[in-house]
Amino acid sequence: MLGTVLVFFMHAGFTMVETGFTRSKNSLNIIMKNFLTISLGAIIYFIVGYGIMFGTSAGGFIGTDGFFLSGVEDIGFFIFQAMFAATCATIISGAVAERVKIHSYLLLTIVMTALIYPIVGHWVWGGGWLSELGFVDFAGSTVVHLTGAVGAVAAVLLLGPRIGKYSNNGKSNVIPASNVPLGALGVFFLWFGWFGFNGGSALAADTTVVPHVISTTMLSASAAIVISALYSQLRYKKMDASLTLNGALGGLVGITAGTADVSLMGSIIIGLVSGIVLVEGVTFIDHKMKLDDPVGAIAVHGLCGIWGTLAVGLFATNGGLFYGGGAELLGIQAIGVLAATIWTLLAVFIVFGLIKVVTGVRVSEEEEIAGLDFAEHGSQAYELKDIMINTPQNQPKVASSGSTLIERLNSLPNMEAGPK
């Protein structure tokens, strides 16, 4: 239950990261998406998702009972897993931010938590065919993070980039974040919640497992932060803050699969590689693949998820390649990555493609320019009131709402020149 509460708290972190790394005119829309994701996700997972994931297996591919928790006695296990289902779905939220219709996003969230994610979960954690092969994913580098990231890739391909992101010559333009301090606080919240995400996956208060899991989680994230900062300095001549913050998340995703199976030194190496993968991955996805991902979710959860899953085959103290286990486990890990990627990509393409045909998935150009807060919700997250100023003739004048704050301040009369 402690793990459940910590994973729930991660959704506050996701909300802050997504809001901070995007523009303020879409903040309310992002808040609504994240609140509805965790709420809808829990209900849909209760109705059907948990049964598909942990019900009696049909050929190792899908669960067939346990819907509405019928016959399920361990309610604690259900609610812990429900938090994971919502986490997988909310990864897509950041990647499609600032231009997706909220109703279309919520329809995809329903299908993700009802079917797409639970099927991958059944293969690995529900006694399915991947678990029978010996696939190892302790807390979800592939099951949760890669699945969410691949879903994001399909959604972004169907949605297209934000207006102004790419020039006609193919150049990628920077769309600045509105509130990096808020995003940084979100990263801290996610890091804090991740101790429950990984530690709770031990499914018992086991003093031989949980302290080790929390230690490898901490060390991997720390190593990823350090290397992201240094590598961005080397790569771009500046120590980039956004890449470093995402580096923390990349290190957390990277260690999630093998957090209980690798040594402390192994976790540091995994974190170091995750940080480099993150920095190069963000550049590759943005400039080469031309996928407009405002928060870097695809690189963080997808590329680092792949690396973390494969790293188990290298660094697992029992069966890893570097510990004399040969390449068998590494091969099994690669099969799992490939299977989850193919299934999720095809499923989301079909589902989101149908939504696109039937209802559309993108707001109008006018709505996107104005911001989704007003277009989708009829209000705004922030209010900047008009400034009342006095003209030299002492006649009140309202500063233009379209002017910048600096322009408004510069238009104020000199206080010392006024009447005494």
ZIBELTA-V420614 format. One record per run of one state. SS is the DSSP state (H for helix, E for strand, C for the rest). FROM is the first residue (numbers start at 0). TO is the last residue. If there is no record, write none. Layout:
# ZIBELTA-V420614
ss=<SS:SS>
from=<FROM:FROM>
to=<TO:TO>
This chain:
# ZIBELTA-V420614
ss=<C:H:C:H:C:E:C:E:C:H:C:H:C:E:C:H:C:H:C:H:C:E:C:E:C:H:C:H:C:H:C:H:C:H:C:H:C:H:C:E:C:H:C:H:C:E:C:E:C:H:C:H:C>
from=<0:1:20:23:54:56:58:61:63:66:69:74:95:99:100:101:125:128:133:140:159:165:166:171:172:179:202:209:236:240:256:263:288:296:315:320:323:327:358:361:362:364:370:371:377:387:390:395:398:404:411:414:417>
to=<0:19:22:53:55:57:60:62:65:68:73:94:98:99:100:124:127:132:139:158:164:165:170:171:178:201:208:235:239:255:262:287:295:314:319:322:326:357:360:361:363:369:370:376:386:389:394:397:403:410:413:416:419>
